[in-house]
Amino acid sequence: MGSLPWIGFIVLVVLLLALDLGVLNRKPHAMSTREAMRWTALWVLLAIIWNVGLGFMYEQRVLGVGDQLGSALTGRQAALQFFSAYVVEESLSVDNLFVMAMVFRFFAVPDAYQHRVLFFGILGALIFRGIFIGAGITFIALFTWAIYVFGALLLYTALRMLLSKEGGTDLDTNPLVRAVRRFFPVTSHYHGNQFFVRLEGKRTATPLCLALVLIEGSDIVFAVDSVPAVFGVTSDPFIAFTSNVFAILGLRSLYFTLTAAMSSFHYIKLSLVCVLAFVGAKMLLTHYLPISTPFSLGVIVLLLGIGVGASLLVKPKLNVTHARNTTTDEAEPNKLG
């Protein structure tokens, strides 16, 4: 495959991001659940349209797409791999949403500014995913046993997620927060949607900057888990990258769509553990008991469906009320005064 498909896709993503922040969401505002649902539906629709176009490109070898593999994929195979990778990445992103909610809650980030933080956080995530996918594909191409390393990593991640305990976290002691404090003074109040302001002649970070740094850091950590999971679905770098990008692009609106209902998905974590364990086992068995993409997709959707269904049918013992944050500039973050 030549560079033209990559360049064209990156230009498309840049245009979508510019349209999002520069035109449609230029003014800071609290995104309502209805607006978030519309955006989520739009991003899913764009992913579906891209999936159809991707299948056509692989079938017709448009611009040489698909020619980089020894055993070339058909259009149907490419479309199934993209959709499977997209579902895996989108489902694993749900766990990232809980971290985002924790960060926003800890720093009392006003609703009107959360979209800006997520935008730049996801922009950074796109760059790191591209680096990780490129490095991972190269690693697998050079060392055939690398697939077993990624499979074992996913099984370890599933076990770690299963054994992790829910609870409050003092983000003030996070190494990333302490690193920012070492280089910049941090104001205790928000200054609009700015990450840095100049106070008394000094460049000063705002709590919004701390929230962005933590979200960027969490994106890198989650990439270590999700990128190997995508390799369990496809070894095609173009499919792996584009599926990751579309899943991440819809993450902001998905956050605002699910933010009020996050506490209700109390069984989704177990579903994610099962998905990671299944994909990890699939990678370990890839040379002994190959599992087809349609079967993998069916298992993943079934596991996620069971988690969502159980969450909706079995009510939690404690009802957590979602509290909307203030949208004023005087909102004071937790423990920053």
N, C-alpha and C positions, 0 to 999 in steps of 0.2 A: 504494500500500500504506500502511495506517495504521501507527501506532506499536505496536499491540497485539502483532503477531507478533514484533517486535524485543524488546519487553519480556518476552514469554513465553519466548523463546529464551534471553535473558540470565539470567532467573530460573532456567531449567533448568540452565544452565552453572554458576551460583553454587551451586545445590543439589548438583550432581555434585562440584564441588570441595570443598564443605564435607563431604560424605560421605567423600570420599577422604582428606583430611588430618585432619578432625576426628573421624572414627569408625574407618575401616578402617586408617588408617596413623597413628594418634595417637602410638604409641610408636615412637621411632627404632629401626630394625632394618635389617640388610643384606638386601636383596631377592634371593632366589634366582632362578636362571634359570627354574625351573618356575613360581614365583609371577609373575614378570614376563611369561611367556608367557600365563598365564591372564588377566592384566590387559590385555595387548595384544589378545588375542582378544575380551575384553569391549568394549574401546573400538571395535574394528573392527565388532563386532556392533551396537553402539549407532549407529555411523555408517550402517550398512546400514539399520537400522530407521528412522532419521531420513530417509534417502534415499527410502525407500518412502513415508513420511508426507509428505515434501516433494512428491513426484510427485502424490500425491492432492490436496494443498492447491492446487497450481498447476492441476490439471485441473478441480477444483471451485470454484476461486477462494475458498477458505476464508479469511475475514477479509480479503479483498481482496488476498491474496498473488498477485503476478504482474501486477497491474493497473498498476504503475508504468512498464511498458515500452510503447513505441509499438506494437511487434509482439509481442503477448502470447505467452509460451511455453506449449506444451502440457505436460501432466504428464510425458510421456515425454521431451521435450526438456529439461525442468528436471532430471529425474532423471539423465539422461546428462551434463549439464553439471556437476551436483554431483559425480558420481562421477569425472569426468575431472579436475575441479579438486582433488578430494580426493587422487587418485592422484598428480597433479603435486606438490602440496604435501607429501605424505608422502614422496615420493621425494627431493625437494630437501632435506627435513629430515635425510636420512641424512648429508649433508655436515656439517650442524650437529652431529650426534652425535659426529663425529670431533673437533670443537672442544671439545665438552663433556668428552670423554675426556682430551684434552690438558690442559684446565684442572684436572680432578680429579687427574690424575697429577702435574702440576707442584706443586700445593699439598698433595699427599698427603691428599686429603679422605677420611676414613674412610667405608667403605661405608654404615654406618648413617646417616650424615648427608647422603649424596648426594641422597636422595629429597626432603629438605626444600629443598635448594638448587634442585633442578629444579622443585619445585612453585612456589616464588615466582618463579623465572626464567620459567616458562611463564605464570604469572599476568600478569607484566609484558608478555610477548610478546603475549598476547591483547589487551591494551589498545593496544599500539602497532600491531598488525595492524588493529584497528578504525579507528584514526586514519588509517593509510596507505591502507586500502581506501576509506574515505570521501573522502579527498583525491584519490585516483586516479580514482575514478568521477566526481567533480565535474569534475576536469581534463579527462577524456575527453569529458564531456557538453558542456563549454564550448568545447573546441577539438578538432575532429575529427582534426586532424593529430597529436594527442597519442599516438594508437595507434602511429604510426611512431616516436615518441620511445621508447616502452616497448619496441618491437620491437628498435630499435637497441641499447638498454640491455641486453637479454637476449643479443644476439649478442656484445656487448662482454664481458659476464659470462662467457659460454661460453669466449671466447678467453682471458680472464684465468685462468679455472679450468684450462684446458688447459695454459697455460704456467707455472702456479704450481708451485713445487718443494716437495717434502716435506722436512721437516727440523725440528729442535728449535727452539723459540722461548723466549726469555727473557722470561717474562710480567712479571717484576719491572720491566721498563722500559716496559710498556704505559702509555699516557697515562691510562687509567682508574684503574689501580693507583696511579700517582703522584698523581692527583687525590685519591684517598681518603687517602693518606698525608699530603697537605698539610693536610687538615682534621681527621684523627683519628690518634692514635698507634695502632699495630697490634701486637697481642700475637703472640709467636712460637709459641704453643701454642693448641690448640683448647680451648674451654670448653663441652663438651657440644655441643648443636646451636644455640648462641646466635650471632647475628651481631654483637652488641655486648655488652660487659660493662663494669662500672665497676671500675677498678683505681686505687688511690691517689687516689680522688676524681675521676678523669677518665673520661669516656666513651671506651672503647677498642674499636676494631674488631678482629674476630678474622679469621683466614685464611678462615673460611667466608664472611665478608662480601666479601672480595676475590674469591673464586670466584663468588659471586652477581653481583657487579658486572660481571665479565668475561662471564659467560653472558648477562646482560641486554644488554650491549653487542653481543655476537655475534648475539643474536636480532634486534636492530635492523638490523645489517648484512645478515643473511640475508633480512630482510623486504624490503629494497630490491630483492633479486633475485627472491624468490618471489612477491611481490604482483603485479608486472607479468606474471609467468608465468601467474598465475590469470586476469588480464585477457585473456590470449590464448585462454582457454577460455570465459569467460563475462563478459558486461558487466552482469549482474544483481547488484546489491550484496548482496542477501540470500543468494544462492547463493555468491557469493565469500566473504562473511564466515563463513557457517556451515560451509562446506567447510574453510576455514582453521582455524576453531576446533576441529573434530573431529580434524583432522590433528595439531594442536598438543597437544590433550588426551591423545592416545595416545603422545606423544613420550617421556614419562618411562619408561613401561613398555617401549617399544621400545628405549630406550637400554640398559636392564638385560637385555633379551632378546638384543641383538646385541653387547653389550660384550665378550664372550669371543670373538666371531668377527669383530670389525671388521677385524683385520689380514688376514683371508682374502678380504675383498671388494675385491681390488686392481684390479678392472676396473670397479667401480661408478662411479668418478669419470668415466671416459670415457663411460659411459652417460648420466650427468647432463649432461655437456657436450653430448652429442647431443640430449638432451631440450630443454635451454635453446635450442640453436641452431634446433631444429625449431619450437618455439613462437615464437621471435623472428621467424623467416622467415614463419611463418603470419600474424603480426601485420602485417608489412610488406606482405604480399600480400593482406590482408583485403579491399581494395576492388577488386582486380584478378583474384585467383584464390581465391575463398572456399573454405575447407576445412571439411568437415562435422565436427561433434563426434564421431560414431562413428568416422570415419576417424582423427581426431586421437588419440582414446583408444586405438585399435588400434596406431598408430605408437608412442605413448608406452609402452604395456605391452610391445610387442615390443622396444624399445630397452632397457628395464629388464631384461626377461627375458634378453636376450643378455648383458648385463653380469653378472647373477647367475649365469647358466649358465656363462659363461667363467671366472668366479671359482671356481666349484665344480669345473670340469673341469681347469683348468690350475693346478697347485699352485705357490705362490710359492717362490722360491729360498731364502728365509730364513723359518723358522718363528718367529713371535714368541709367546712364552709369556705368557699373561695372568696377572699377579700380583695377588692380592687384597690390598687395603689393610687395615691394622690397624683395629680398631674401638675402640681405647682413646682416652681423652682426651689422652694424652700424645703422640699422633702429631704429629711436627714437620714442618711443610711445608717444601718446598724453598726454600732461600735466605731464610728469614724469621727465622732466629735471629740 
